[in-house]
Amino acid sequence: MEVTLNIVFQGFYKDSVALMRLSRDLAALDGVNEAGLMMGSPSNKQILKDAGLLADEGAAAEGGDLILAIRANDSAAAQKAAETIEPQIKSQTRSADGDTEWRPQTIRAAAKANPGANLALISVPGEFAAAEARKAISRGLNVMMFSDNVSIEDEISLKIQAREEGVLMMGPDCGTAILDGVPLAFANQVKRGDIGIVGASGTGIQEVTSLISNNGRGVSHAIGVGGRDLKDEIGGVSTLMGIDRLDADTATKHIILISKPPGEKVLPRIMDRIAQSAKPFTVCFIGATDLELPTNATAARTLKDAAQAALGGGEFEQSESVGTSLPESRKGIRGLYSGGTLAAESQLILLDAGLPVASNAAVPGAVGLSENNEAHQIIDLGDDQYTQGRPHPMIDPEIRHEPLADAMADSTIGVILIDIVIGYGAHPDPAGQLVTMLDDLRGENGPAIIASVTGTELDPQVRSSQIKALEAADIHVAESNADAALAALRLLGVNS
């Protein structure tokens, strides 16, 4: 009989990325049907409750407590899983006899132990993130806030405080940055160069920096600002500061901006700031149309376009043809994405080809998934509805299994689009994980699968190794995410 087990570690903290990785390992243990590791904040307890993972012990946890939640086939399996994962949970903390490595527990202790540090990465539950960021900013530290669920009011006050102190406030919900060649959070190891990036999109930054590096150039810095920075309420504070930093940086010769379309009040401020610079800009506001740009700026419709423009134009290496056309009964495209901006880019390409598109994260011109059953579906699996109580699909690609099974079984689907995102923080072998899934799902005459790999040869997973594994499993690999969508159109006989 299925049981739910909660164990509470009182006053115990571990950062969000580490918890997501441990949750992935926990869910893979024998007899475990679902699992989660979360700090005991009210919002996290609600997530566990909605996932059917909250027991009485977890419900009584406080915000500073860590909840281990397991739903297993029986009590024995749940207990065994808990005993297996507990040593990993307790690792990297200071034991009573001092045997394990000491890690500072506060911003103050960390700053004292590392007086030369100039950046704090905040990865705590949203309820506590703002307070920790204020401490870091007041000590003159730049802040990268990985945490989400931070109020707009706190974000505004933090960014104003950072501006007054002359430090960067990247985030909240900032998943990617590369500073002085150092990849932070979900980022790729790319070549150093003279192209700088300011981006409100993590996977957007990853795709563009990887394309630049893979095509012979390099990146000076990539500054993430968080997904809400260009909303009118926030005012683009971090974006403007990021532009200031790159404009003053003598190593940066070209600047790329990546974001969803800014708010109506923010857009003129960004354009005015670009116009003040002597450097060339490439502006990629995904889904924006009819942008009036200064003379030193070029608009890019897609992430691939942005990388090409920064490299001086010209075409990248083209992917080989996928193969023969599809049968008339299989004319649907299903995209299963771990990267939200990669999903948005593919939507734009399909829309530009005149196709109807539906998505759970629809760009202008697309509709919601339930609004048009005849539309091609592009699904962002990193959206909250798929990740509540579970690791992000870049950490645990298993989230893709159920929607992949649905797509493989749908006789109207001709092409499945998949992004493989590698780099620091990502799954150690996402291509291998996908191939293993397909071994159980593939039949004869099923849909074609077209993938792209966002990353570089310098990444821990090694891009060419990921591509080789995919191609060995009869998966067509495109040179970029945009090329994958274009290949799907060609396979359907659609002119792009």
C-alpha positions as CSV (number, residue, x, y, z in Angstrom):
1,M,0.0,0.0,0.0
2,E,1.4,3.4,-1.0
3,V,2.6,5.5,1.9
4,T,3.9,9.1,2.4
5,L,6.8,9.7,4.7
6,N,8.0,13.1,5.8
7,I,11.2,13.7,7.8
8,V,11.9,17.2,9.1
9,F,15.5,18.5,9.7
10,Q,15.0,21.4,12.0
11,G,17.0,24.6,11.4
12,F,18.7,23.0,8.5
13,Y,19.5,24.8,5.2
14,K,20.7,23.6,1.8
15,D,20.5,25.7,-1.3
16,S,17.8,25.3,-3.9
17,V,20.0,23.8,-6.7
18,A,21.4,21.2,-4.3
19,L,17.9,20.3,-3.2
20,M,16.7,19.9,-6.8
21,R,19.6,17.5,-7.6
22,L,19.0,15.5,-4.4
23,S,15.3,15.3,-5.3
24,R,16.2,13.8,-8.6
25,D,18.4,11.2,-7.0
26,L,15.7,10.4,-4.4
27,A,12.9,10.0,-7.0
28,A,15.1,7.4,-8.9
29,L,15.4,5.1,-5.9
30,D,13.6,1.7,-6.0
31,G,10.0,1.8,-4.8
32,V,9.8,5.6,-4.8
33,N,6.9,7.0,-6.8
34,E,7.4,10.7,-6.0
35,A,9.7,12.7,-3.8
36,G,10.8,16.2,-2.9
37,L,13.2,18.1,-0.7
38,M,12.1,21.6,0.2
39,M,12.5,24.2,2.9
40,G,9.4,24.5,5.1
41,S,8.1,27.8,3.9
42,P,4.3,28.2,3.5
43,S,4.5,28.2,-0.3
44,N,6.7,25.1,-0.4
45,K,4.4,23.3,1.9
46,Q,1.5,24.1,-0.4
47,I,3.5,22.7,-3.3
48,L,4.1,19.5,-1.4
49,K,0.5,19.3,-0.4
50,D,-0.7,19.8,-4.0
51,A,1.7,17.0,-5.1
52,G,0.3,14.6,-2.4
53,L,3.7,14.6,-0.6
54,L,2.8,16.5,2.7
55,A,2.3,14.5,5.9
56,D,1.6,15.8,9.4
57,E,5.3,16.0,10.3
58,G,6.0,18.2,7.2
59,A,2.9,20.4,7.8
60,A,4.3,21.3,11.3
61,A,7.7,22.4,9.8
62,E,8.8,26.0,10.1
63,G,10.3,28.1,7.4
64,G,13.9,27.4,8.4
65,D,13.4,23.6,8.5
66,L,14.1,21.2,5.6
67,I,11.3,18.7,4.7
68,L,12.2,15.3,3.2
69,A,9.0,14.0,1.5
70,I,8.7,10.6,0.0
71,R,5.7,8.7,-1.5
72,A,6.6,5.1,-2.0
73,N,5.1,1.7,-2.7
74,D,5.2,0.8,1.0
75,S,6.8,1.8,4.3
76,A,9.9,-0.3,3.8
77,A,10.7,1.3,0.5
78,A,10.1,4.8,1.9
79,Q,12.3,4.1,4.9
80,K,15.1,2.6,2.8
81,A,15.0,5.6,0.5
82,A,15.2,8.0,3.4
83,E,18.2,6.2,4.9
84,T,19.9,6.2,1.5
85,I,19.5,9.9,0.9
86,E,20.0,11.3,4.4
87,P,23.8,11.1,4.3
88,Q,23.8,13.1,1.1
89,I,21.5,15.7,2.7
90,K,23.8,16.1,5.7
91,S,27.0,16.3,3.6
92,Q,28.9,19.6,3.3
93,T,27.9,20.7,6.7
94,R,29.9,21.0,9.9
95,S,29.7,18.0,12.2
96,A,30.2,18.1,15.9
97,D,33.7,16.7,15.7
98,G,34.6,18.9,12.7
99,D,35.2,15.9,10.3
100,T,33.3,17.5,7.3
101,E,34.0,20.6,5.5
102,W,32.9,23.8,7.1
103,R,30.5,26.1,5.2
104,P,29.5,29.6,6.4
105,Q,25.9,29.8,7.4
106,T,25.4,33.5,7.0
107,I,26.4,36.3,4.6
108,R,28.4,37.9,7.4
109,A,30.4,34.8,8.0
110,A,30.9,34.2,4.3
111,A,32.2,37.7,3.7
112,K,34.5,37.5,6.7
113,A,35.9,34.1,5.5
114,N,36.3,35.5,1.9
115,P,37.2,39.2,2.2
116,G,38.1,39.4,-1.5
117,A,34.7,38.2,-2.7
118,N,32.6,40.7,-4.6
119,L,29.5,38.6,-5.4
120,A,26.9,36.7,-3.4
121,L,24.7,34.0,-5.0
122,I,21.4,33.9,-3.2
123,S,19.6,30.6,-3.4
124,V,17.1,30.4,-0.5
125,P,13.3,30.2,-0.4
126,G,11.7,33.4,-1.7
127,E,10.4,34.3,1.7
128,F,14.0,34.8,3.0
129,A,15.8,35.8,-0.2
130,A,15.2,39.5,0.0
131,A,16.6,39.8,3.6
132,E,19.7,37.9,2.6
133,A,20.2,40.1,-0.5
134,R,19.9,43.3,1.5
135,K,22.7,42.0,3.8
136,A,24.9,41.3,0.8
137,I,24.2,44.6,-0.9
138,S,24.9,46.6,2.3
139,R,28.3,44.9,2.4
140,G,29.1,46.1,-1.1
141,L,28.5,42.7,-2.8
142,N,27.0,42.3,-6.2
143,V,24.1,39.8,-6.0
144,M,22.9,37.1,-8.2
145,M,19.5,35.9,-6.8
146,F,18.6,32.4,-8.1
147,S,15.6,32.4,-5.8
148,D,12.1,33.1,-7.1
149,N,8.8,33.8,-5.3
150,V,10.1,37.2,-4.3
151,S,7.6,40.1,-4.3
152,I,7.7,42.8,-6.8
153,E,8.0,45.3,-3.9
154,D,11.1,43.6,-2.6
155,E,12.6,43.4,-6.1
156,I,12.1,47.1,-6.6
157,S,13.6,48.1,-3.2
158,L,16.6,45.7,-3.7
159,K,17.4,47.1,-7.1
160,I,17.1,50.7,-6.0
161,Q,19.4,49.8,-3.0
162,A,21.9,48.1,-5.4
163,R,21.9,51.1,-7.7
164,E,22.6,53.4,-4.8
165,E,25.5,51.2,-3.6
166,G,26.9,50.9,-7.1
167,V,26.5,47.1,-7.3
168,L,24.5,44.8,-9.6
169,M,21.3,43.1,-8.4
170,M,20.8,40.2,-10.8
171,G,17.4,38.6,-10.3
172,P,15.3,37.4,-8.6
173,D,14.8,34.3,-10.6
174,C,18.1,34.8,-12.3
175,G,19.3,31.4,-13.5
176,T,22.3,32.3,-15.7
177,A,25.3,34.6,-15.8
178,I,28.9,34.6,-17.0
179,L,31.1,37.1,-15.3
180,D,34.8,37.4,-16.1
181,G,34.6,34.0,-17.8
182,V,33.0,32.3,-14.7
183,P,29.7,30.5,-15.4
184,L,27.2,31.0,-12.6
185,A,24.2,28.7,-11.9
186,F,22.9,27.3,-15.2
187,A,25.5,28.5,-17.6
188,N,27.9,27.2,-20.2
189,Q,31.7,27.2,-20.4
190,V,32.2,29.5,-23.4
191,K,35.3,31.1,-25.1
192,R,36.3,34.5,-23.8
193,G,35.8,37.4,-26.3
194,D,34.4,40.8,-26.9
195,I,30.6,40.3,-27.0
196,G,28.7,41.2,-23.9
197,I,25.1,40.2,-23.1
198,V,22.4,41.5,-20.8
199,G,19.5,39.1,-20.6
200,A,16.2,38.5,-18.8
201,S,16.2,34.9,-20.0
202,G,18.5,32.1,-18.7
203,T,18.2,29.7,-21.6
204,G,18.2,32.6,-24.0
205,I,21.6,33.6,-22.7
206,Q,22.8,30.0,-22.9
207,E,21.7,29.6,-26.5
208,V,23.3,32.8,-27.7
209,T,26.5,32.5,-25.8
210,S,26.9,28.9,-27.0
211,L,26.3,29.8,-30.6
212,I,28.8,32.6,-30.4
213,S,31.4,30.3,-28.9
214,N,30.7,27.5,-31.3
215,N,31.1,29.8,-34.2
216,G,34.6,31.1,-33.4
217,R,34.1,34.1,-31.2
218,G,33.8,34.7,-27.4
219,V,31.9,36.4,-24.6
220,S,33.2,39.1,-22.3
221,H,30.3,38.9,-19.8
222,A,26.7,37.7,-19.7
223,I,24.6,39.6,-17.1
224,G,21.3,38.1,-16.1
225,V,18.7,40.4,-14.7
226,G,15.7,38.3,-13.8
227,G,12.5,37.8,-15.8
228,R,10.6,40.8,-14.5
229,D,13.3,43.5,-14.8
230,L,11.8,45.0,-18.0
231,K,8.3,45.2,-16.6
232,D,7.0,48.7,-16.1
233,E,6.8,48.1,-12.3
234,I,10.5,47.4,-12.0
235,G,11.6,49.9,-14.6
236,G,14.6,48.0,-16.2
237,V,16.9,49.0,-13.3
238,S,19.2,46.1,-13.6
239,T,19.1,46.1,-17.4
240,L,20.2,49.7,-17.5
241,M,23.0,49.0,-15.0
242,G,24.1,46.0,-17.0
243,I,24.3,48.2,-20.1
244,D,26.3,50.8,-18.2
245,R,28.8,48.1,-17.0
246,L,29.3,46.7,-20.5
247,D,29.4,50.1,-22.1
248,A,32.2,51.1,-19.7
249,D,34.1,47.7,-20.2
250,T,36.9,48.2,-22.8
251,A,36.9,44.4,-23.5
252,T,33.3,44.5,-24.7
253,K,32.9,45.7,-28.3
254,H,29.3,44.6,-29.0
255,I,26.3,44.3,-26.7
256,I,23.3,42.0,-27.1
257,L,20.0,42.5,-25.2
258,I,17.7,39.4,-24.7
259,S,14.3,39.6,-23.2
260,K,10.6,39.3,-23.8
261,P,9.1,42.6,-25.0
262,P,9.7,45.4,-22.4
263,G,6.8,47.3,-20.8
264,E,5.6,50.4,-22.7
265,K,7.2,52.8,-20.2
266,V,10.5,50.9,-20.0
267,L,11.1,50.5,-23.7
268,P,11.9,54.3,-24.4
269,R,14.4,54.3,-21.5
270,I,16.2,51.3,-22.9
271,M,16.3,52.8,-26.4
272,D,17.6,56.1,-25.1
273,R,20.4,54.4,-23.2
274,I,21.4,52.4,-26.3
275,A,21.5,55.7,-28.3
276,Q,23.9,57.2,-25.8
277,S,26.5,54.4,-26.5
278,A,29.2,54.4,-29.2
279,K,29.0,50.6,-29.3
280,P,26.9,48.5,-31.6
281,F,23.9,46.7,-30.1
282,T,21.8,43.7,-31.1
283,V,18.3,43.8,-29.6
284,C,16.4,40.5,-29.3
285,F,13.1,41.1,-27.6
286,I,11.4,37.7,-28.3
287,G,8.0,38.3,-29.9
288,A,8.3,42.1,-30.3
289,T,7.4,43.7,-33.6
290,D,8.0,47.2,-35.2
291,L,10.8,48.2,-32.9
292,E,12.1,51.7,-33.5
293,L,15.8,51.3,-32.8
294,P,18.7,53.8,-32.5
295,T,21.1,53.9,-35.5
296,N,23.7,51.8,-33.5
297,A,21.2,49.0,-32.9
298,T,20.0,46.0,-35.0
299,A,16.8,44.0,-34.3
300,A,17.0,40.2,-34.1
301,R,13.8,38.2,-34.4
302,T,15.3,35.0,-32.9
303,L,18.2,33.9,-30.7
304,K,20.0,32.6,-33.7
305,D,19.5,35.9,-35.5
306,A,21.0,37.7,-32.5
307,A,24.1,35.5,-32.4
308,Q,24.6,35.9,-36.2
309,A,24.2,39.7,-36.0
310,A,26.7,40.0,-33.2
311,L,29.2,38.0,-35.3
312,G,28.8,40.3,-38.2
313,G,26.1,38.5,-40.2
314,G,26.4,35.6,-42.5
315,E,25.0,32.1,-42.1
316,F,26.1,29.5,-39.6
317,E,26.8,26.0,-40.6
318,Q,23.6,24.4,-41.8
319,S,22.1,21.1,-40.6
320,E,21.7,18.3,-43.1
321,S,18.2,17.5,-44.4
322,V,16.1,15.4,-42.0
323,G,14.9,13.0,-44.6
324,T,11.7,12.3,-46.5
325,S,8.4,14.0,-46.1
326,L,5.8,12.8,-43.6
327,P,2.6,10.9,-44.4
328,E,-0.5,13.1,-44.8
329,S,-1.9,11.8,-41.5
330,R,1.2,12.9,-39.5
331,K,1.4,16.7,-40.0
332,G,1.5,17.9,-36.4
333,I,4.5,19.3,-34.5
334,R,4.9,18.8,-30.8
335,G,7.7,20.7,-29.0
336,L,8.8,19.5,-25.5
337,Y,11.1,22.1,-24.1
338,S,13.2,22.5,-20.9
339,G,14.1,26.1,-21.9
340,G,11.2,28.6,-21.9
341,T,12.9,31.0,-24.3
342,L,13.8,28.2,-26.6
343,A,10.1,27.3,-26.7
344,A,9.3,30.9,-27.4
345,E,11.8,31.0,-30.3
346,S,10.3,27.9,-31.9
347,Q,6.8,29.4,-31.6
348,L,7.9,32.5,-33.5
349,I,9.5,30.4,-36.3
350,L,6.3,28.4,-36.7
351,L,4.1,31.5,-36.6
352,D,6.3,33.2,-39.2
353,A,5.7,30.3,-41.5
354,G,1.9,30.9,-41.1
355,L,1.2,27.9,-38.9
356,P,-1.3,27.9,-36.0
357,V,0.6,27.5,-32.7
358,A,-0.6,26.7,-29.1
359,S,1.5,26.8,-26.0
360,N,1.3,26.9,-22.2
361,A,3.6,29.8,-22.5
362,A,2.2,31.5,-25.6
363,V,4.1,34.3,-27.4
364,P,2.0,37.0,-29.2
365,G,0.2,35.3,-32.1
366,A,0.0,31.9,-30.4
367,V,-2.9,30.7,-28.2
368,G,-3.3,28.6,-25.1
369,L,-3.1,24.8,-25.3
370,S,-6.8,24.4,-24.8
371,E,-7.8,27.1,-27.3
372,N,-7.1,25.3,-30.6
373,N,-6.9,21.5,-30.8
374,E,-5.7,21.8,-34.5
375,A,-2.7,23.9,-33.6
376,H,0.9,22.7,-33.3
377,Q,1.8,22.5,-29.7
378,I,5.0,23.9,-28.1
379,I,5.2,23.0,-24.4
380,D,7.5,24.7,-21.9
381,L,8.2,21.9,-19.4
382,G,10.0,24.3,-17.1
383,D,6.7,26.0,-16.3
384,D,5.4,25.9,-12.7
385,Q,2.7,23.4,-13.6
386,Y,5.3,20.8,-14.4
387,T,7.9,21.6,-11.8
388,Q,5.9,22.1,-8.6
389,G,7.6,19.8,-6.1
390,R,9.9,18.4,-8.8
391,P,13.3,19.5,-10.1
392,H,13.5,21.6,-13.3
393,P,13.8,19.4,-16.5
394,M,17.3,20.7,-17.1
395,I,18.2,18.9,-13.8
396,D,15.9,16.0,-14.2
397,P,14.8,15.2,-17.8
398,E,12.4,12.6,-16.5
399,I,9.7,15.3,-16.4
400,R,9.7,14.9,-20.2
401,H,8.8,11.2,-20.1
402,E,5.0,11.4,-19.8
403,P,4.5,14.2,-22.4
404,L,6.9,12.3,-24.7
405,A,4.9,9.1,-24.3
406,D,1.7,11.1,-25.2
407,A,3.4,12.6,-28.3
408,M,4.8,9.3,-29.5
409,A,1.3,7.7,-29.2
410,D,-0.5,10.4,-31.1
411,S,-1.0,9.3,-34.7
412,T,-1.3,12.9,-35.9
413,I,2.2,14.0,-34.7
414,G,4.8,13.9,-37.4
415,V,7.7,15.7,-35.6
416,I,8.7,16.0,-32.0
417,L,11.1,18.9,-31.2
418,I,13.3,18.6,-28.2
419,D,16.0,20.8,-26.6
420,I,19.0,19.3,-24.9
421,V,20.5,22.0,-22.6
422,I,23.9,21.1,-21.1
423,G,26.4,23.1,-19.0
424,Y,26.9,23.7,-15.3
425,G,23.9,22.8,-13.2
426,A,22.3,20.6,-15.8
427,H,21.8,16.9,-15.8
428,P,25.1,15.0,-16.4
429,D,23.8,13.2,-19.5
430,P,20.5,14.5,-20.8
431,A,21.0,12.9,-24.2
432,G,21.5,9.5,-22.7
433,Q,18.4,10.0,-20.5
434,L,16.3,10.9,-23.6
435,V,17.6,7.8,-25.5
436,T,16.7,5.6,-22.6
437,M,13.2,7.0,-22.6
438,L,12.8,6.4,-26.3
439,D,13.9,2.8,-26.0
440,D,10.7,2.1,-24.1
441,L,8.4,4.3,-26.2
442,R,9.4,3.9,-29.8
443,G,7.4,1.8,-32.3
444,E,7.5,1.5,-36.0
445,N,6.5,4.4,-38.2
446,G,6.4,6.8,-35.3
447,P,7.1,10.6,-35.4
448,A,10.5,12.0,-36.4
449,I,12.5,13.4,-33.5
450,I,14.5,16.6,-34.1
451,A,16.8,17.9,-31.3
452,S,19.2,20.7,-30.7
453,V,22.0,20.8,-28.1
454,T,22.6,24.1,-26.3
455,G,26.1,24.0,-25.0
456,T,29.8,23.8,-26.0
457,E,32.7,21.4,-26.2
458,L,34.0,23.0,-23.0
459,D,31.0,21.9,-21.0
460,P,31.2,19.0,-18.6
461,Q,28.8,16.9,-20.8
462,V,30.7,17.8,-24.0
463,R,28.4,18.9,-26.8
464,S,29.8,16.5,-29.4
465,S,29.4,13.5,-27.1
466,Q,25.7,14.5,-26.6
467,I,25.2,14.8,-30.3
468,K,26.8,11.5,-31.0
469,A,24.5,9.7,-28.5
470,L,21.4,11.3,-30.1
471,E,22.4,10.5,-33.7
472,A,23.2,6.9,-32.7
473,A,19.6,6.7,-31.6
474,D,18.3,8.0,-35.0
475,I,17.5,11.4,-33.7
476,H,18.3,14.3,-36.1
477,V,20.4,16.9,-34.4
478,A,20.2,20.5,-35.7
479,E,22.9,23.1,-35.3
480,S,20.7,25.4,-33.2
481,N,17.3,25.5,-31.7
482,A,16.0,27.7,-34.5
483,D,17.4,25.2,-37.1
484,A,15.5,22.4,-35.4
485,A,12.2,24.3,-35.8
486,L,13.1,25.1,-39.5
487,A,14.0,21.4,-40.1
488,A,10.5,20.5,-38.8
489,L,8.9,22.9,-41.2
490,R,10.9,21.4,-44.1
491,L,9.9,17.9,-43.2
492,L,6.2,19.1,-43.2
493,G,6.8,20.6,-46.7
494,V,6.2,24.2,-45.3
495,N,8.2,27.1,-46.8
496,S,9.8,29.2,-44.0
